[in-house]
Amino acid sequence: KLEFENMPDDFRITISVGVTEYQASEEIQEAINRADTALYRAKLNGRDKVEYEPM
């Protein structure tokens, strides 16, 4: 938890993250697409989440 000085009491920051694995033998865009899929799933599942998309 981070504390921000001089901010309103109701000031909030949330984050959603999409995670995957990357192998050097694949195109980077494939890994980016998987991470993007996981990110949107995290947002749909209530935000403030980390979601993993397997290879």
Backbone as a chain_set.jsonl record, in Angstrom:
{"seq": "KLEFENMPDDFRITISVGVTEYQASEEIQEAINRADTALYRAKLNGRDKVEYEPM", "coords": {"N": [[0.849, -1.169, 0.0], [0.589, 2.156, -0.894], [1.185, 5.415, 0.293], [-0.129, 8.587, -0.364], [0.652, 11.919, -0.167], [-1.22, 14.873, 0.598], [-3.565, 14.287, -0.808], [-7.033, 13.707, -1.547], [-9.09, 11.959, 0.861], [-10.615, 9.961, -0.312], [-9.214, 9.21, -2.541], [-8.146, 6.869, -4.876], [-6.211, 4.322, -6.396], [-6.27, 1.741, -8.704], [-5.252, -1.435, -10.076], [-5.065, -3.604, -12.837], [-3.763, -6.622, -14.101], [-2.346, -8.507, -16.717], [-0.853, -11.604, -17.253], [1.58, -13.725, -18.767], [3.612, -16.333, -20.221], [6.676, -16.25, -22.078], [8.309, -17.667, -24.822], [11.385, -17.93, -26.488], [11.22, -19.056, -28.987], [8.834, -18.33, -30.13], [6.725, -15.886, -31.786], [6.85, -12.572, -30.602], [4.492, -11.142, -30.574], [2.518, -13.046, -30.192], [2.754, -13.694, -27.464], [2.187, -11.189, -26.383], [-0.479, -10.913, -27.172], [-1.662, -12.973, -25.631], [-1.174, -12.002, -23.038], [-2.686, -9.677, -23.174], [-5.251, -10.75, -23.46], [-5.489, -11.923, -20.925], [-5.367, -9.604, -19.365], [-7.765, -8.224, -20.048], [-9.583, -10.107, -19.109], [-9.053, -9.92, -16.378], [-10.002, -7.336, -15.876], [-12.721, -7.696, -16.477], [-13.412, -9.45, -14.455], [-13.72, -7.992, -12.164], [-11.803, -6.079, -11.74], [-8.712, -4.726, -10.329], [-7.089, -6.992, -10.166], [-4.956, -9.85, -10.859], [-4.418, -11.774, -13.658], [-3.664, -14.865, -15.251], [-2.626, -16.128, -18.36], [-2.21, -19.114, -19.88], [0.27, -20.705, -22.022]], "CA": [[0.0, 0.0, 0.0], [1.329, 3.405, -0.977], [0.536, 6.592, 0.863], [0.062, 9.799, -1.146], [0.417, 13.111, 0.636], [-2.029, 15.959, 0.036], [-4.601, 13.765, -1.696], [-8.296, 13.498, -0.828], [-9.204, 10.667, 1.543], [-11.23, 8.963, -1.183], [-8.347, 9.006, -3.704], [-7.769, 5.458, -4.998], [-5.645, 3.826, -7.644], [-6.356, 0.29, -8.804], [-4.491, -1.957, -11.208], [-5.353, -4.94, -13.351], [-2.557, -7.091, -14.788], [-2.404, -9.751, -17.474], [0.464, -12.243, -17.209], [1.775, -14.945, -19.53], [5.014, -16.7, -20.403], [7.195, -16.044, -23.428], [9.42, -18.528, -25.228], [12.131, -17.296, -27.576], [10.879, -19.681, -30.263], [7.561, -17.825, -30.639], [6.65, -14.467, -32.11], [6.527, -11.783, -29.414], [3.092, -10.716, -30.646], [1.693, -14.113, -29.607], [2.786, -13.514, -26.01], [1.466, -9.947, -26.091], [-1.911, -11.206, -27.31], [-2.091, -13.744, -24.455], [-1.186, -11.091, -21.89], [-3.823, -8.787, -23.384], [-6.434, -11.547, -23.127], [-5.527, -12.033, -19.465], [-5.669, -8.274, -18.828], [-9.194, -7.948, -20.183], [-10.279, -11.014, -18.194], [-8.912, -9.327, -15.042], [-10.931, -6.204, -15.792], [-14.089, -8.217, -16.45], [-13.623, -10.178, -13.2], [-13.859, -7.1, -11.025], [-10.664, -5.158, -11.662], [-7.807, -4.89, -9.187], [-6.755, -8.418, -10.178], [-3.915, -10.374, -11.744], [-4.878, -12.981, -14.348], [-2.632, -15.572, -16.005], [-3.049, -16.83, -19.575], [-1.166, -20.092, -20.212], [0.701, -20.791, -23.415]], "C": [[0.894, 1.232, 0.0], [0.515, 4.532, -0.364], [0.884, 7.8, 0.0], [-0.276, 10.995, -0.271], [-0.446, 14.101, -0.135], [-3.054, 15.481, -0.99], [-5.886, 13.597, -0.884], [-8.348, 12.098, -0.216], [-9.774, 9.581, 0.644], [-10.432, 8.718, -2.467], [-7.891, 7.553, -3.734], [-7.169, 5.194, -6.365], [-5.793, 2.314, -7.608], [-5.563, -0.152, -10.026], [-4.988, -3.358, -11.553], [-4.166, -5.35, -14.205], [-2.857, -8.396, -15.508], [-1.009, -10.327, -17.6], [0.463, -13.488, -18.086], [3.259, -15.266, -19.552], [5.399, -16.459, -21.853], [8.338, -17.014, -23.67], [10.075, -17.899, -26.45], [11.763, -17.856, -28.943], [9.562, -19.162, -30.857], [7.672, -16.345, -31.004], [6.222, -13.705, -30.86], [5.053, -11.372, -29.403], [2.151, -11.778, -30.076], [1.623, -13.967, -28.09], [2.031, -12.245, -25.608], [-0.039, -10.18, -26.175], [-2.439, -12.001, -26.119], [-2.175, -12.849, -23.224], [-2.375, -10.136, -21.975], [-5.135, -9.498, -23.052], [-6.59, -11.649, -21.612], [-5.883, -10.694, -18.824], [-7.165, -7.984, -18.905], [-10.03, -8.876, -19.313], [-10.21, -10.461, -16.766], [-9.881, -8.161, -14.866], [-12.381, -6.682, -15.697], [-14.42, -8.906, -15.132], [-13.601, -9.275, -11.979], [-12.724, -6.128, -10.834], [-9.817, -5.447, -10.427], [-7.379, -6.348, -9.034], [-5.545, -8.68, -11.056], [-4.453, -11.669, -12.331], [-3.735, -13.542, -15.181], [-3.259, -16.261, -17.206], [-1.944, -17.803, -19.956], [-0.843, -20.088, -21.704], [-0.181, -21.74, -24.184]], "O": [[1.832, 1.336, 0.79], [-0.708, 4.577, -0.5], [2.049, 8.017, -0.331], [-1.365, 11.071, 0.298], [-0.403, 14.157, -1.364], [-3.369, 16.202, -1.936], [-5.834, 13.372, 0.325], [-7.719, 11.168, -0.722], [-9.454, 8.405, 0.815], [-10.938, 8.077, -3.388], [-7.326, 7.051, -2.762], [-7.583, 5.781, -7.365], [-5.478, 1.677, -6.602], [-5.243, 0.655, -10.899], [-5.287, -4.172, -10.679], [-3.618, -4.534, -14.947], [-3.535, -9.275, -14.976], [-0.08, -9.628, -18.007], [-0.528, -14.217, -18.145], [4.066, -14.546, -18.964], [4.549, -16.466, -22.743], [9.225, -17.168, -22.83], [9.39, -17.396, -27.341], [11.977, -17.192, -29.958], [9.215, -19.525, -31.981], [8.597, -15.651, -30.579], [5.328, -14.148, -30.139], [4.443, -11.268, -28.339], [1.098, -11.441, -29.535], [0.551, -14.102, -27.5], [1.318, -12.235, -24.604], [-0.789, -9.69, -25.331], [-3.543, -11.736, -25.643], [-3.135, -12.93, -22.457], [-2.997, -9.824, -20.96], [-6.024, -8.912, -22.435], [-7.688, -11.481, -21.081], [-6.624, -10.657, -17.842], [-7.761, -7.544, -17.922], [-11.085, -8.471, -18.825], [-11.193, -10.526, -16.028], [-10.507, -8.025, -13.816], [-13.171, -6.135, -14.928], [-15.584, -8.945, -14.731], [-13.472, -9.767, -10.858], [-12.696, -5.412, -9.834], [-10.157, -6.291, -9.599], [-7.312, -6.875, -7.923], [-5.159, -7.852, -11.881], [-4.892, -12.557, -11.599], [-2.938, -12.793, -15.746], [-4.302, -16.904, -17.085], [-0.848, -17.375, -20.32], [-1.583, -19.543, -22.522], [0.027, -21.944, -25.38]]}, "num_chains": 1, "name": "protein.A"}
